[in-house]
Amino acid sequence: SERGSQLRSVAESESGTPIISIPPGSGSGTLIKGFTIDGLNATQGINCLQSDPTVTECVVQNCLGPYDGGAMWFQQSGAVITKNVIRNNTTPISGAGLFVRLGTGHGTLLIDGNTFYGNVGGNGPAISVMEGDNAVVAHNVAYNNTATPGSGRRGGIYIRGTNIQVRNNTSVGNTVGLTLLMCDGVDSRNNILTNNLEYGLQYLDDEYPQNVNMTADYNDVWSN
């Protein structure tokens, strides 16, 4: 389809099937640009396994994840996800807006310049990046995203992994601004974390293996 078209879940029989599926090995030449992807509160938006596409300048809305990932679900990927608006998506567990299970053996995943709002789920209702290494989360705006009660890991942006840069993001009006759990070598700096309902910057070290090799500099954390 041409740039600017709208992709929608149009049949009840399609519920539970992602609107766009990117299979393993599709490569870095795969480009999804300029679409409005609307799940009609019935199905997942984008599902990507072991591939490195670019997703840019899209609106992904009203999507429903069956478990993790409402708008977007990525696993073992070095994708470029940039300049998208991701809004009003839901999932029962993690990453209503964007869920990434990093894995290993891929390029650096880039999440840059996206806007997330109105997403509702468990861990990381805007962005959930976990279980693997090599990612950059930068220049994103996450506001008014809600973690469901009892989820325990409530950051609008939720990070759990190794060698991840979290820089120049703005997280406002979420349940928690930024949550870091079981991280090794995570650098969080120059983030604005304000007016979140609970914590601005949350380290979870209690019953879990502790965060190690962490850097948190020049973050503006206030009025949480």
C-alpha positions in Angstrom: 0.0 0.0 0.0 1.1 3.6 -0.6 2.4 5.8 2.2 -0.3 7.4 4.2 -2.8 4.6 3.9 -4.8 3.2 6.9 -4.5 -0.4 8.0 -7.4 -1.6 10.2 -8.6 -4.8 11.8 -11.8 -5.1 9.7 -13.2 -8.5 10.5 -14.1 -10.2 13.8 -12.4 -13.3 12.5 -9.1 -11.4 12.4 -9.1 -10.7 16.2 -5.9 -11.8 17.8 -4.0 -11.7 14.5 -1.5 -8.8 14.2 -2.3 -6.3 11.5 1.3 -6.4 10.3 3.6 -9.4 10.9 7.3 -9.2 10.1 8.8 -12.8 9.9 12.3 -13.8 10.9 15.0 -12.7 8.5 13.1 -9.9 6.8 16.2 -7.7 7.2 17.0 -4.0 7.6 15.5 -3.1 4.2 11.9 -3.6 5.5 10.3 -0.2 5.9 6.9 0.7 7.4 6.4 4.4 7.0 3.5 6.8 7.2 0.6 4.4 8.0 -2.2 4.7 10.5 -2.5 1.3 12.1 -5.8 0.9 14.0 -6.5 -2.3 15.9 -10.1 -1.3 16.7 -9.5 -2.6 20.2 -9.4 -6.1 18.9 -5.9 -7.0 17.8 -2.2 -6.3 17.9 -0.6 -3.7 15.6 2.9 -4.8 14.6 4.5 -8.1 15.4 8.2 -8.6 14.6 10.4 -11.6 15.3 14.1 -11.8 14.6 14.2 -9.1 12.0 15.5 -5.5 11.8 12.9 -3.3 10.1 12.4 0.5 10.3 9.1 1.7 11.6 8.7 5.5 11.2 6.1 8.3 11.0 3.2 5.9 11.8 0.2 6.3 14.1 -0.5 3.1 15.9 -3.7 3.2 18.0 -6.5 1.2 19.6 -4.5 -2.0 19.5 -4.9 -4.9 21.9 -2.1 -7.2 22.9 -3.0 -10.8 23.9 -0.2 -10.8 26.6 2.7 -8.4 25.9 2.8 -5.7 23.3 -0.4 -3.9 22.3 0.7 -1.5 19.5 4.1 -3.2 18.8 5.8 -6.4 19.8 9.5 -7.1 18.9 11.7 -10.0 19.8 15.5 -10.4 19.2 15.6 -7.3 16.9 17.8 -4.5 15.9 14.9 -2.4 14.6 14.7 1.3 14.2 11.5 2.6 15.7 11.3 6.4 15.3 9.0 9.4 15.0 5.8 7.4 15.6 2.7 8.3 17.6 1.6 5.4 19.7 -1.7 6.0 21.6 -4.6 4.4 23.4 -3.4 0.8 23.2 -3.8 -1.9 25.9 -2.4 -5.2 27.0 -2.8 -7.2 30.2 1.0 -7.6 31.0 3.8 -5.5 29.5 4.4 -2.8 26.9 0.9 -1.7 25.8 2.6 0.9 23.6 5.9 -0.9 22.7 7.2 -4.3 24.0 10.7 -5.5 23.2 12.3 -8.7 24.3 15.8 -8.0 23.2 17.5 -11.3 23.3 21.1 -11.4 21.9 22.9 -11.6 18.7 21.3 -8.6 16.9 22.3 -5.0 16.2 21.5 -2.1 18.5 17.8 -1.5 18.7 16.8 2.2 18.4 13.7 3.7 19.9 13.9 7.4 19.2 11.6 10.4 18.9 8.3 8.7 19.5 5.3 9.9 21.4 3.3 7.6 23.7 0.1 8.5 25.4 -3.1 7.0 26.7 -1.6 3.4 26.8 -2.8 1.1 29.6 -1.1 -2.1 30.8 1.2 -3.7 33.3 4.9 -3.2 33.2 6.0 -0.2 31.1 2.6 0.8 29.6 4.5 3.2 27.2 7.8 1.3 26.6 8.9 -2.0 28.0 12.4 -3.2 27.0 13.6 -6.4 28.7 15.6 -9.6 28.7 18.7 -9.0 26.5 21.2 -6.4 25.5 22.0 -3.4 23.2 19.3 -0.8 22.9 19.1 3.0 22.8 15.9 4.7 24.1 16.2 8.4 23.4 14.2 11.6 22.7 10.8 9.9 23.4 7.8 11.6 25.1 5.6 9.4 27.3 2.7 11.1 29.0 -0.5 9.9 30.7 0.2 6.2 30.4 -1.3 4.0 33.1 0.1 0.9 34.8 -2.7 -1.4 36.0 -2.9 -1.9 39.8 -0.7 -4.6 41.2 1.6 -4.8 38.2 4.6 -4.0 40.5 6.9 -2.5 37.9 5.2 0.6 36.9 7.4 2.9 34.9 5.9 4.6 31.9 9.3 3.5 30.5 10.4 0.2 32.0 13.9 -1.2 31.4 15.3 -4.6 32.3 18.5 -5.6 30.4 22.1 -5.0 29.6 24.0 -2.2 27.8 21.0 0.1 27.3 21.1 3.9 27.0 18.1 5.8 28.2 18.7 9.4 27.3 16.8 12.7 26.7 13.3 11.2 27.2 10.4 13.1 28.8 8.1 11.0 31.1 5.2 13.0 32.5 1.9 12.1 34.2 2.5 8.3 34.1 2.1 6.0 37.1 6.0 6.0 37.4 8.4 7.9 35.2 11.2 5.4 34.6 11.7 2.0 36.3 15.0 0.1 36.2 15.0 -3.6 37.2 17.8 -6.2 37.0 19.9 -4.0 34.8 23.6 -4.2 34.1 25.3 -1.3 32.3 22.4 1.0 31.9 23.1 4.7 31.4 20.1 7.0 32.1 20.8 10.7 31.7 19.2 14.0 30.6 15.7 12.6 31.1 12.8 14.8 32.4 10.7 12.8 34.9 8.0 15.0 36.4 4.4 14.9 37.7 4.3 11.1 37.7 1.8 9.7 40.2 4.3 7.7 42.2 8.1 7.8 41.6 10.0 9.8 39.0 13.0 7.4 38.9 12.5 4.0 40.4 15.2 1.4 41.1 13.8 -2.1 42.0 16.4 -4.0 44.0 14.4 -5.8 46.7 13.7 -9.5 45.9 15.4 -9.3 42.5 19.0 -9.5 41.5 20.3 -5.9 42.0 21.0 -3.3 39.4 24.7 -3.1 38.7 27.1 -0.8 36.7 24.5 1.9 36.6 24.9 5.6 35.6 22.2 8.2 36.3 23.3 11.7 35.6 21.7 15.1 34.8 18.1 13.8 35.1 15.5 16.4 36.0 13.3 14.6 38.6 10.7 16.7 40.4 7.1 17.0 41.5 6.5 13.2 41.5 
